[in-house]
């Protein structure tokens, strides 16, 4: 395999890993960040200035998009896919 082929493969892997996060809305990313940091829905709602019910709606959408069943799986999946604070900037 040539260096160029390796570079293309690595770029493809990087792009594929960030693909699930690319489909998230800005608010969903902020909610995911709160979950990732271990915050409760009530804390996330306060920090974002939205209702707790709105956070729950975003949580449902996040779990569907990332194909998980609960907030623990959501945080673990986010970590496995490379989620970090810097992901909010994208």
N, C-alpha and C positions, 0 to 999 in steps of 0.2 A: 504494500500500500504506500502510495507516495505521500509526501507532506501535505500536498494540496488536498488529497482525498481525506486525510486525517482531519485537517482543518474544517472541511465541509461537514464531516461526520460530527465533530464536536459542536459546530454551530447549529446543526440540526438538533442535537440533543439538548442544547441550551434553549433553543426556541420551543421545543416540544415540552420541556419542563415548565416553562413559564406560561404555556398555553392556557391551563385552567384559570390562572389569575387574570389573564387578558380578558376573559369573558365576564369578570366581575365589575359591578358598578363602583364608583368611588366610595359610596356609603357602605357597600358590602365589604370593600377592602378595609374600611375603618372598623367595621364590626368584627371582621375576621381578626384584625390586629388585637382588638379587645379580648376576644376569645383566646387567641394565641398567648396573650399576656396573663391569662387566668382570671379575667374580670367576669363578674356576674352581669346578667342582662341589665339589671338596674344601674350598675356602675357605668356600663357602656352607654346606656340611654342618657344618663346625666352628663357624661363627658361630651357626647355628640349633640346634646340639646334636643333630643327627640324622645318620643314616648316609648315606654318599655314594650308596648305592643308592636311598635314599628321595628324595634330591634328583633323581636321574635319573628316577624315577617321576613326580615333580612336573613335571620338564622335559617329559616326554612328554605329560602332560595339558595343560600350558600350550601346547605347540606345536599340539596338536589343537584346543584351544579358540580359539586366535588364528589358526589355519589357516596355519601356517608350517612350514618343513621343517628349519630348523637354528637354533642359538642366535643367530647374527648376524641372521637375519631376525626372530627374536623381539625382539631389542633394537631394531632399526630400526622394527619395527611398533609396539612399545611407545612409542617416541619420537614416531612419527607420530600415534599416538592420544592423545598428551598425558600419558604416564606421567611421574610425578615422585615424589619422596619423599613428598609430601603425599598421594599416592594410597593409601599404606599406612593412612592414618587413616580411610578410608571403609569 
